[in-house]
Amino acid sequence: MSDQAGTAGAAAVQQKMTKPGPGRIIRDSILEGNTFTVTVLAIFTAFVVGGLLNAFTNTTVLHAWGNLFSDPGHAIATAWDTAVGAYIEMFEGSIFNPHTVSALFQQASFSAAIHDGYLSAVFNPLSETCVQATPLILAGLAVALPYQAGLFNIGAQSQLIGGMALTTYLGYGVSLPFFVHVVVCVIGGFVGGAALGWIVGELKSRTGAHEVIVTIMLNYVMVYFLAYLLSFPYLMQAPHNTNEISAPIAGDAHLPLLFGSHLRINAGFLVALACAAGVWWLLNRTTTGFEMRSIGKNPSAARVAGMNVERTWVLVMLLAGGLAGLAGATVIQGTDFTVNFQSYGTYGIDAITVALLGLGRPGGVVLAGLLFGALHAGAPLMQAVTGTPVDMVEVLQAVIVLFVAAPPLIRAMYRLRDTRAGGVGGVMSKGWNA
Amino acid sequence: MELELRGITKRFGSLVANDGIDLSVAPGQVHALLGENGAGKTTLMNVLYGLMQPDEGEILIDGTAVRFHSPKDAIAAGIGMVHQHFMLVPVFTVAENVTLGIEETNRAGLLDRRKTRRDVGVLSQRYGLEVNPDALVEDLPVGIQQRVEIVKALVREATVLILDEPTAVLTPAETEDLFRIIRRLKDGGTSIVFISHKLKEVQAIADTITVLRRGKVVGQRPPGTTEDELALLMVGRDVQLRVSKGAAQPGEVVLDVAGLTVGDQAGRVLVNEMSFQVRAGEILGVAGVQGNGQTELCEALMGLRPTMAGRVTLNGQNLTRATPAQRLSAGIAYVPEDRQEDGLIGEFSVADNMVLDQYNKPPFASGINLRLGAIAANATERVREFDVRTTSTQTPVGTLSGGNQQKVILARELAHEHKVLIASQPTRGLDVGSIEFVHRRIVEQRDQGVAVLIVSAELDEIYALADRIAVMYEGKITGIRPPTVPVEELGLLMAGGTDHDAGPPGLPESEPTPSAPTAGPGAGE
């Protein structure tokens, strides 16, 4: 009897649980401190910390602070203005600058304004954000995809260099008609990166070499290999040049611009979005992705279920390398048009932070890539107007990742309930233990 | 110390894990908590140990209410816990593990290893624990590791010792040793809370038996209570402890294993020239003390371990070099020994786990595309067919109870076309209701003409299921017997007596009691 009553009661409670109101859902999801909420708060906190850092390293502010007791209002106001001023310029440089709109309306006619690029100027910040985000998204995917399969790819840098080198070579060394040349160079970027990724996958599956070690070492190998290629004219050095730089790629190998000649946004951004969608589809909608995720979560159960763990590792690293190679291709074909011995920049490291911030998911990587892209795009204007060094961006990135990697810290700061253990911080340790 | 729980209630969302539980443990008493998996035993103990806070109710020690905010509080109050999965550092010695967290230092501020070793020695002597303070934990057999856990609790001056499913990982001989230790502790005035779902053990050791069902106390019984009555209390209905099955009607040989030899990476031979056959419509039960090559045999049959020599054929098809995927396709259904490690992906949904080895075959895939609709429909149907208790098919399988996890594996393996069912420890850690369910399904398979190979450490299970019993010892079959064989004879075979000297003359020197290499107390010295 009591048994039946218990079941009925439980069923009633369960029904109650499954149908909460929308307000309740929103409130709960914010308070629960799930990974999304924590990520947003981590970004917010990083901006606060960055602002404080900026304000208290600024000489004007420090001087005003020296007169704190004679004029406290001034000190606080200066600090506030410095911190917020830098962010305003960063915003204007990366998303929207009201001055460009007023300039647009001061023009005599709208058509003339368009012709002279005043309309483009309004959208230039967004365009720059997308341009900066393109390689970050692609390289971020190169870390996120292996993460889903339980591998930690530190080697986006080497794979990106592989892509850059092959793309550039195909760009100046081969002559092909316009569209074909673009496609061949993009594919070359994928192949160049994939080759590097494949080496890692093969070494891991055949010999058990840890992918973290192998990728870190390959980063060094490729940095010096690139410098070597660019040191000899019979390899890739531009003729009659003493610098370590290649010849520029042919004009018909440039990625097509999307919105006219005044904006740098190009087809590379579409490639990045398509790749993110592709990775999502691969992971969530295909048998191969099912294998990758299974192996990422529990390799021994995957093996018992008949999956070929080693082959999947190779495939994952090959695809990841290809994605990083594509990142290199979009840089060469979209903005740089030539490769020098430092073209790889900090993409390899940024890729890891983008993947971490994106929680290892393709959609998250796109958002994280856009955020970091905006930081990079806004930095020059910020430095030009407020004198805040562009290194501020590195600080912000670092602090964001620091907080994202420590969910309990954010939960404690904002008094959120803990709903799930682990978090993104697990990425690192998992990578090492895999 | 008298420990009392009053009206303890603990909820997880809609689930009431503990519902107004009253319990009192007198000094020097062994109080058994008996219940199926998911009855709320572990939750109750976590509340008592300060790992969880009760939603209602209170804990009283010698009549005064206390609150435990963390295990630290519980330990300070004299409560010790031995978890089902040991909390030991494998590369540390016994003494180091025992002292971890309460390290004593000498005047120079250095660790006082000598004192720790002495303390461990004294304690282990007093209670007959016999652990060597200098042994590395990773070198010790499971039974001895458990003693280290007990010593850890005793060093922290525990007067109430909670043992969570302590026998789940032990061999029968180790269990006997544990019971001996429990009795000595009891005589010394320590109270023991003994959590289990094994009726016989509870009867053997408990002074009072409290039965939990669905989070409630459904009864308290003296140890003399019959097994039937306890089982009835636990599951709320009459459980058949014996499997009802007709006579086997063996057909053609389906699985033929000839001279199978399997080793490990170090080159040790773990399965040594084993030969046996399993026919359609019969159950071959492999009995033996754990660690005699049963695990490796199953893994080799599934292609998870390379074969050093010998042949495995299924209906004449040579599978000796086949991959796991090829073996699955050839018609092997496989229930692995360690379901959480090898059978399931805990974070994946029930639905995904239901197709874990079928995801790339129709109807669950067309080409490279997963057909999510078919996967979901399959899950709904299997959940109903196998009575898997889950809130939805999208629930992560790791949150289900052991019995329901095993049902997910069985549902998956029995759904695809198969001629052989290999099940290793199919009911380990399951409650009575689930055991019965699994056994019924296995017999059903036999009756449908499947060749069934069962490997189990539980003799009862082998007796209940098998049509023929093969006994393994040190990687070899020491004998194959009909299920009518007396238990003494099996014991002899399990101890290494071969067919040859199982006869009346010349009994082997070793005792028939399973003297596995893992068991002996000598390992502790």
Interface residues (C-beta under 8 A of the other chain):
Chain A: D3 G6 A10 V13 Q14 K16 M17 R285 T286 T287 T288 G289 F290 E291 R293 S294 K297 N298 S300 A301 A302 R303 V304 A305 G306 M307 N308
Chain B: G13 S14 L15 V16 R214 G236 M302 L304 T323 P324 A325 Q326 R327 L328 Y334 P336 E341 D342 G343 L344 I345 G346 E347 F348 D352 L356 D357 Y359 N360 A365 I368 N369 L370 L372 T391
